């Protein structure tokens, strides 16, 4: 009597029982049962609404494990792209376009990916196994980034052993960071001071846009400097609070910090209810606010735009505009397109042209750096006959200014339509459209278009799906350049 043993084979399509002697050896294209079950969970949509509490928690477990594996895949892919591009400084730019994040975020992910692949193999393996998400892994990267490669691998191995021995749970990111820090000090006690000095050399300030006309200012400082600064802010906040100020302590700390940075005397210019604004002279720091005349005259609350941030409510824009330190400039726009085409002049023509371009484009067309802090660059190169004019110029932040001359990259910008396109070395294209502040007026006799925003949710940002594109030939019909050299 012959007994045949059947074994299950799993794939994306499902499971199949086959004779054991006919089953091929396991390969990377096949799922183990646990991974197949997780894949089926990801297919669920409305079924989630019928889950009990135990299954809902199981769904959270699946989400965590899948997210950890996805973070592992991203890390390996970023490190591989960096290798294929021979360490080009523009790898983060290319990754940012596909990941749909900012260049700064992509650079941080790339740095973390290289650390994981080259120096922390066990942490990366734990991510692939669904144990660590990128957040937890980043804590280990932060602790070990100033160690040499051999000592970083030793910390990685000993930390993984502790997790496997059950010394602490892999999900406790804070505990893992403390354990990694202790191991780093034991493995390299003599390098602790040197690592601290290297870390201090990386101090920086970052501005991150938030929601509802708010933003966050991050300051990465030496510990004793940050603690002293906070103590000063907290002391002043509590003093004002005890004196009867009606703002909360959190509001007071924020307002006092801003007032100190802006060198304002007296009370902060940012106040709560029942308070008065400060009367200090402040410092020569500028922000640019673009606002249609009807919004300035309280006839509308729409169209106000803060450079580097985006739209803000009309009432807040008017508060900023009516501040005693604000300066008003007149900008004329094309009623058909809403694009600025003239600006009141108060300086020599080249400066007026720069101001017109900054008012028209507001920010780098490829990111969100305010145009006032960008280079003004020819759209058609000067050496190929491009004229020095507003229609042939546009703002570019320094990284994108250099990027346009990198092999394999192409940057196109049409000021008339406010459309910008980047073509990466793989041939993928990414298009972004910047909408004018003033909405174009319909032509006489044209039927008004229905407003889709009245019945539909707010659309996603106007970014196209990557597609293959062949570079277009540069037009040879160019205006004759002026006799003088370009000012940029």
C-alpha positions as CSV (number, residue, x, y, z in Angstrom):
1,X,0.0,0.0,0.0
2,X,1.4,3.4,-1.1
3,X,0.6,6.4,1.0
4,X,0.9,9.8,-0.7
5,X,1.6,12.8,1.4
6,X,0.2,16.2,0.1
7,X,1.8,19.5,1.1
8,X,0.3,23.0,0.6
9,X,1.9,25.4,-1.8
10,X,1.0,29.1,-1.3
11,X,1.1,32.0,-3.8
12,X,-0.7,35.2,-4.6
13,X,-3.5,33.3,-6.2
14,X,-4.2,31.0,-3.2
15,X,-3.2,27.6,-1.9
16,X,-2.9,24.3,-3.6
17,X,-2.3,20.8,-2.2
18,X,0.2,18.8,-4.3
19,X,2.1,15.5,-3.7
20,X,5.2,16.0,-1.6
21,X,7.4,14.5,-4.2
22,X,6.0,16.8,-6.9
23,X,6.4,20.0,-4.9
24,X,9.3,22.1,-6.0
25,X,11.8,23.5,-3.4
26,X,10.7,26.7,-1.7
27,X,11.6,29.8,-3.7
28,X,11.5,33.5,-3.0
29,X,8.4,33.9,-5.1
30,X,6.3,31.8,-2.7
31,X,4.7,32.9,0.6
32,X,4.9,31.1,3.8
33,X,1.5,30.7,5.4
34,X,2.0,33.6,7.8
35,X,2.9,36.0,5.0
36,X,0.0,34.7,2.9
37,X,-2.4,35.4,5.8
38,X,-1.1,38.9,6.1
39,X,-1.5,39.4,2.4
40,X,-5.2,38.4,2.7
41,X,-5.7,40.9,5.5
42,X,-4.5,43.7,3.3
43,X,-7.3,43.0,0.8
44,X,-9.9,43.8,3.4
45,X,-11.8,47.1,3.2
46,X,-15.4,47.2,4.4
47,X,-14.9,43.8,6.1
48,X,-12.9,45.6,8.8
49,X,-16.2,47.1,10.0
50,X,-17.5,43.7,11.0
51,X,-14.4,42.6,13.0
52,X,-14.6,41.9,16.7
53,X,-12.1,43.3,19.2
54,X,-9.7,40.4,19.0
55,X,-9.6,40.4,15.2
56,X,-9.3,44.2,15.2
57,X,-6.1,43.9,17.3
58,X,-4.9,41.2,14.9
59,X,-5.4,43.6,12.1
60,X,-3.2,46.1,13.9
61,X,-0.5,43.5,14.3
62,X,-0.6,42.7,10.5
63,X,-0.4,46.5,9.7
64,X,2.6,46.9,11.9
65,X,4.4,43.9,10.5
66,X,3.7,44.8,6.9
67,X,4.7,48.4,7.5
68,X,8.0,47.2,9.0
69,X,8.7,45.0,5.9
70,X,7.8,47.9,3.6
71,X,10.3,50.1,5.5
72,X,12.9,47.3,5.0
73,X,12.2,47.2,1.3
74,X,12.5,51.0,1.0
75,X,15.8,51.0,2.9
76,X,17.3,48.3,0.6
77,X,16.0,50.0,-2.5
78,X,17.4,53.4,-1.5
79,X,20.8,52.0,-0.7
80,X,20.8,50.2,-4.0
81,X,19.9,53.3,-5.9
82,X,22.7,55.2,-4.2
83,X,25.1,52.5,-5.3
84,X,23.8,52.5,-8.9
85,X,24.2,56.3,-9.0
86,X,27.8,56.1,-7.7
87,X,26.9,58.2,-4.6
88,X,25.4,61.1,-6.6
89,X,24.3,64.0,-4.4
90,X,20.9,64.0,-6.3
91,X,19.8,60.5,-5.3
92,X,17.6,62.0,-2.6
93,X,16.1,64.3,-5.2
94,X,15.2,61.3,-7.4
95,X,13.9,59.3,-4.5
96,X,11.8,62.3,-3.2
97,X,9.9,62.5,-6.5
98,X,8.9,58.9,-6.5
99,X,8.2,58.7,-2.7
100,X,6.3,61.9,-2.8
101,X,8.1,63.5,0.1
102,X,10.3,66.6,0.3
103,X,14.0,66.4,-0.6
104,X,15.0,66.8,3.1
105,X,12.8,63.9,4.2
106,X,14.2,61.7,1.3
107,X,17.7,62.6,2.4
108,X,17.1,61.6,5.9
109,X,15.6,58.3,4.7
110,X,18.6,57.7,2.4
111,X,21.1,58.3,5.2
112,X,19.1,55.9,7.5
113,X,19.0,53.3,4.7
114,X,22.7,53.4,4.1
115,X,23.4,53.0,7.8
116,X,21.0,50.0,8.0
117,X,22.4,48.2,5.0
118,X,26.1,48.9,5.6
119,X,26.4,49.0,9.4
120,X,23.3,47.5,11.1
121,X,22.4,44.2,9.3
122,X,20.6,42.7,12.2
123,X,18.4,45.7,12.7
124,X,17.5,45.6,9.0
125,X,16.8,41.8,9.3
126,X,14.5,42.5,12.2
127,X,12.6,45.1,10.0
128,X,12.3,42.5,7.3
129,X,10.9,40.0,9.9
130,X,8.2,42.6,10.9
131,X,9.7,43.4,14.3
132,X,11.0,47.0,13.9
133,X,9.4,49.8,11.9
134,X,11.5,52.6,10.6
135,X,10.8,54.7,13.6
136,X,12.3,52.2,16.0
137,X,15.2,51.5,13.6
138,X,16.0,55.2,13.4
139,X,16.6,55.3,17.1
140,X,19.4,52.7,16.7
141,X,20.7,54.6,13.7
142,X,20.8,57.9,15.7
143,X,22.9,56.3,18.5
144,X,25.4,54.5,16.2
145,X,25.8,57.0,13.4
146,X,29.0,58.5,15.0
147,X,30.6,55.1,15.7
148,X,32.9,53.5,13.2
149,X,31.5,50.7,11.2
150,X,32.9,47.8,13.2
151,X,31.7,49.2,16.6
152,X,28.3,50.0,15.1
153,X,28.0,46.4,14.0
154,X,29.0,45.2,17.4
155,X,26.3,47.4,19.0
156,X,23.8,46.0,16.5
157,X,24.7,42.4,17.2
158,X,24.6,42.7,21.0
159,X,21.4,44.7,21.0
160,X,19.7,42.1,18.8
161,X,20.9,39.4,21.2
162,X,19.3,41.2,24.1
163,X,16.0,41.5,22.3
164,X,16.0,37.8,21.4
165,X,16.8,37.0,25.0
166,X,13.8,38.9,26.1
167,X,15.6,41.6,28.0
168,X,13.1,44.1,26.6
169,X,10.3,44.2,24.0
170,X,11.2,45.1,20.4
171,X,8.3,47.5,20.3
172,X,9.6,49.8,23.0
173,X,11.6,52.3,21.0
174,X,12.7,54.4,24.0
175,X,14.0,51.4,25.8
176,X,15.8,50.2,22.7
177,X,17.4,53.6,22.3
178,X,18.6,53.6,25.9
179,X,20.0,50.1,25.6
180,X,21.8,51.0,22.4
181,X,23.3,54.1,24.0
182,X,24.6,52.1,27.0
183,X,26.1,49.5,24.6
184,X,27.8,52.3,22.5
185,X,29.3,53.8,25.7
186,X,30.6,50.3,26.8
187,X,32.0,49.4,23.4
188,X,33.6,52.8,22.7
189,X,34.0,54.6,26.0
190,X,37.0,56.7,24.8
191,X,35.0,58.0,21.8
192,X,32.1,59.4,23.7
193,X,33.5,62.9,23.9
194,X,34.5,62.8,20.2
195,X,31.0,61.7,19.2
196,X,29.4,64.5,21.3
197,X,31.6,67.0,19.5
198,X,30.7,65.6,16.1
199,X,27.0,65.7,17.0
200,X,27.3,69.3,18.1
201,X,28.8,70.2,14.7
202,X,25.5,69.1,13.2
203,X,23.4,71.7,15.0
204,X,20.8,73.2,12.8
205,X,17.4,75.0,12.6
206,X,14.5,73.7,10.5
207,X,11.2,75.3,9.5
208,X,8.3,72.8,8.9
209,X,5.0,74.0,7.5
210,X,1.9,72.8,9.5
211,X,-1.8,73.2,9.1
212,X,-4.2,76.1,9.7
213,X,-1.6,78.8,9.0
214,X,0.9,77.4,11.6
215,X,4.4,76.2,11.3
216,X,7.0,74.5,13.6
217,X,10.6,75.8,14.1
218,X,13.0,73.1,15.2
219,X,16.3,73.9,16.8
220,X,18.9,71.1,17.1
221,X,21.2,72.5,19.8
222,X,23.7,71.3,22.4
223,X,21.8,69.9,25.4
224,X,22.9,72.5,27.9
225,X,22.1,75.4,25.5
226,X,18.7,74.0,24.7
227,X,18.0,73.5,28.5
228,X,19.1,77.0,29.3
229,X,17.0,78.5,26.5
230,X,13.9,76.6,27.7
231,X,14.5,77.7,31.3
232,X,14.7,81.3,30.2
233,X,11.5,81.1,28.2
234,X,9.7,79.2,30.9
235,X,10.8,81.7,33.6
236,X,9.5,84.6,31.6
237,X,6.3,82.8,30.7
238,X,5.5,82.0,34.4
239,X,6.4,85.6,35.4
240,X,3.8,87.0,32.9
241,X,1.3,84.4,33.9
242,X,1.6,85.2,37.6
243,X,1.3,88.9,36.7
244,X,-2.2,88.3,35.3
245,X,-1.6,87.6,31.6
246,X,-4.6,85.6,30.2
247,X,-2.6,83.5,27.8
248,X,-1.8,79.9,28.7
249,X,1.7,78.9,29.6
250,X,2.2,77.1,26.3
251,X,1.0,80.2,24.4
252,X,3.3,82.4,26.5
253,X,6.3,80.2,25.9
254,X,5.7,80.2,22.1
255,X,5.2,84.0,22.0
256,X,8.2,84.8,24.2
257,X,10.5,82.6,22.1
258,X,9.3,84.3,18.9
259,X,9.7,87.8,20.5
260,X,13.3,86.9,21.6
261,X,14.2,85.7,18.1
262,X,12.7,88.7,16.4
263,X,14.4,91.1,18.9
264,X,11.0,92.6,19.9
265,X,10.8,94.8,23.0
266,X,8.0,94.6,25.4
267,X,5.3,92.1,24.9
268,X,5.2,89.6,22.0
269,X,3.8,90.6,18.7
270,X,1.8,87.4,18.7
271,X,-0.8,87.8,21.4
272,X,-3.9,86.1,22.8
273,X,-7.2,87.7,23.7
274,X,-7.1,90.9,25.6
275,X,-3.4,91.6,25.0
276,X,-1.6,94.3,23.0
277,X,1.0,93.8,20.5
278,X,4.6,94.8,21.1
279,X,6.1,98.0,20.0
280,X,9.7,96.9,19.5
281,X,11.6,97.8,16.4
282,X,12.4,94.2,15.6
283,X,15.0,93.0,13.1
284,X,15.3,93.1,9.3
285,X,13.7,89.7,8.7
286,X,11.1,89.5,5.9
287,X,8.3,87.2,4.9
288,X,6.3,87.8,1.7
289,X,2.5,87.7,1.7
290,X,0.6,87.8,-1.6
291,X,-3.0,89.0,-1.4
292,X,-5.7,90.1,-4.0
293,X,-7.0,93.6,-3.6
294,X,-10.6,92.4,-2.8
295,X,-9.2,90.3,0.1
296,X,-7.3,93.3,1.4
297,X,-10.5,95.4,1.2
298,X,-12.4,92.6,3.2
299,X,-14.6,91.9,0.1
300,X,-13.3,88.4,0.1
301,X,-11.4,86.0,2.4
302,X,-9.8,83.9,-0.3
303,X,-6.5,84.1,-2.3
304,X,-4.0,85.1,0.4
305,X,-0.7,83.2,0.0
306,X,2.3,83.2,2.3
307,X,5.6,82.5,0.4
308,X,7.1,79.2,1.4
309,X,3.9,78.1,3.2
310,X,0.8,78.4,1.0
311,X,-2.8,79.7,1.4
312,X,-3.7,81.3,4.7
313,X,-7.1,82.7,5.8
314,X,-8.0,86.2,4.6
315,X,-8.6,87.7,8.1
316,X,-5.1,86.5,9.2
317,X,-3.6,87.9,6.0
318,X,-5.2,91.3,6.8
319,X,-3.8,91.2,10.3
320,X,-0.3,90.7,8.9
321,X,-0.8,93.4,6.2
322,X,-2.0,96.0,8.7
323,X,0.9,95.4,11.1
324,X,2.8,98.7,11.5
325,X,6.0,97.1,10.1
326,X,4.4,95.8,6.9
327,X,5.3,97.3,3.5
328,X,2.8,97.3,0.6
329,X,3.7,96.8,-3.1
330,X,1.3,97.0,-6.0
331,X,1.3,94.0,-8.4
332,X,-0.7,94.0,-11.7
333,X,-2.1,90.7,-12.9
334,X,-3.4,89.5,-16.2
335,X,-7.2,89.2,-15.8
336,X,-7.3,86.2,-18.2
337,X,-4.8,84.1,-16.4
338,X,-4.3,85.7,-13.0
339,X,-0.5,85.7,-13.6
340,X,1.4,88.8,-12.5
341,X,2.8,90.8,-15.4
342,X,3.9,94.1,-13.9
343,X,5.0,95.5,-10.6
344,X,5.5,99.1,-9.3
345,X,9.1,100.0,-9.7
346,X,11.3,101.7,-7.1
347,X,14.7,100.4,-8.1
348,X,16.8,99.8,-11.2
349,X,15.2,97.6,-13.8
350,X,17.1,94.4,-13.0
351,X,15.9,94.6,-9.4
352,X,12.4,95.3,-10.6
353,X,12.5,92.2,-12.8
354,X,13.6,90.1,-9.9
355,X,10.8,91.4,-7.8
356,X,8.3,90.7,-10.6
357,X,9.5,87.1,-11.0
358,X,9.3,86.6,-7.2
359,X,5.7,88.0,-7.2
360,X,4.7,86.0,-10.2
361,X,6.1,82.6,-9.1
362,X,6.2,83.0,-5.3
363,X,8.4,80.0,-4.8
364,X,10.8,77.6,-6.5
365,X,8.5,75.8,-9.0
366,X,10.0,72.4,-8.0
367,X,9.8,72.8,-4.2
368,X,8.5,75.3,-1.7
369,X,11.5,77.6,-1.1
370,X,10.3,81.2,-1.2
371,X,11.3,82.9,-4.5
372,X,13.0,85.7,-2.6
373,X,15.6,83.2,-1.3
374,X,16.1,81.6,-4.7
375,X,18.4,82.2,-7.6
376,X,16.9,83.8,-10.7
377,X,17.8,81.6,-13.6
378,X,17.3,81.7,-17.4
379,X,14.7,79.2,-18.6
380,X,16.4,79.1,-22.1
381,X,20.1,79.3,-21.3
382,X,21.9,82.6,-22.0
383,X,24.7,80.9,-23.9
384,X,22.2,79.4,-26.3
385,X,20.6,82.8,-27.1
386,X,18.1,83.0,-24.3
387,X,17.1,86.6,-23.4
388,X,17.3,88.2,-20.0
389,X,13.7,89.0,-19.4
390,X,10.9,88.1,-17.0
391,X,9.3,85.7,-19.5
392,X,12.6,83.8,-19.9
393,X,13.5,83.7,-16.2
394,X,12.3,82.0,-13.1
395,X,13.3,81.2,-9.5
396,X,15.3,78.1,-8.7
397,X,16.5,77.1,-5.2
398,X,20.2,76.3,-5.1
399,X,19.8,72.5,-5.2
400,X,17.5,72.6,-8.2
401,X,19.7,75.3,-9.9
402,X,22.6,72.8,-9.9
403,X,20.3,69.8,-10.6
404,X,19.4,71.1,-14.1
405,X,23.0,70.7,-15.3
406,X,23.3,67.1,-14.0
407,X,23.5,64.4,-16.6
408,X,20.2,62.7,-17.2
409,X,18.1,65.4,-15.5
410,X,15.8,67.9,-17.2
411,X,13.9,70.7,-15.6
412,X,11.1,72.6,-17.5
413,X,9.1,75.5,-16.3
414,X,6.4,77.5,-18.1
415,X,5.7,80.8,-16.2
416,X,2.6,81.5,-18.3
417,X,0.8,78.3,-17.1
418,X,2.8,78.0,-13.9
419,X,3.6,74.4,-14.8
420,X,6.9,72.7,-13.9
421,X,8.2,69.3,-15.0
422,X,11.1,67.3,-13.8
423,X,12.5,64.4,-15.8
424,X,14.7,62.0,-13.8
425,X,17.6,59.8,-15.2
426,X,15.2,56.9,-15.5
427,X,12.9,58.9,-17.9
428,X,10.1,59.3,-15.4
429,X,8.4,62.7,-15.4
430,X,6.8,64.5,-12.5
431,X,4.6,67.6,-13.1
432,X,3.5,70.2,-10.6
433,X,1.2,73.1,-11.3
434,X,1.2,76.3,-9.1
435,X,-2.1,78.0,-9.2
436,X,-2.3,81.8,-9.5
437,X,-3.5,83.9,-6.5
438,X,-6.2,85.6,-8.7
439,X,-8.6,83.2,-10.4
440,X,-8.7,83.8,-14.1
441,X,-11.7,85.7,-15.3
442,X,-14.0,84.1,-17.9
443,X,-14.0,85.5,-21.4
444,X,-17.0,87.7,-22.3
445,X,-19.9,85.6,-23.4
446,X,-18.4,82.3,-22.2
447,X,-20.7,80.1,-20.1
448,X,-19.4,79.9,-16.5
449,X,-17.9,76.6,-15.6
450,X,-19.5,74.6,-12.7
451,X,-17.5,74.7,-9.5
452,X,-16.6,71.1,-8.7
453,X,-15.4,72.1,-5.3
454,X,-19.0,72.7,-4.2
455,X,-19.9,69.0,-4.3
456,X,-16.6,67.2,-4.3
457,X,-13.9,66.8,-1.6
458,X,-10.7,68.8,-1.9
459,X,-8.5,67.3,-4.6
460,X,-5.1,65.9,-4.1
461,X,-2.1,68.0,-5.1
462,X,-1.8,68.4,-8.9
463,X,1.1,65.9,-9.4
464,X,1.0,63.6,-12.4
465,X,1.6,59.9,-12.5
466,X,5.2,59.1,-13.6
467,X,5.5,58.3,-17.3
468,X,8.1,57.9,-19.9
469,X,8.9,61.1,-21.8
470,X,11.4,61.9,-24.5
471,X,13.2,65.2,-24.2
472,X,12.0,67.9,-26.6
473,X,14.3,69.8,-28.9
474,X,15.2,73.3,-27.9
475,X,13.6,75.9,-30.2
476,X,16.0,77.7,-32.4
477,X,13.7,80.8,-32.8
478,X,15.1,82.8,-29.9
479,X,15.0,86.5,-29.3
480,X,18.2,88.3,-29.7
481,X,19.9,88.8,-26.3
482,X,20.7,92.2,-25.0
483,X,24.2,93.6,-25.3
484,X,24.9,93.6,-21.6
485,X,25.9,90.5,-19.6
486,X,23.1,88.9,-17.5
487,X,22.9,90.0,-13.8
488,X,22.7,86.3,-12.7
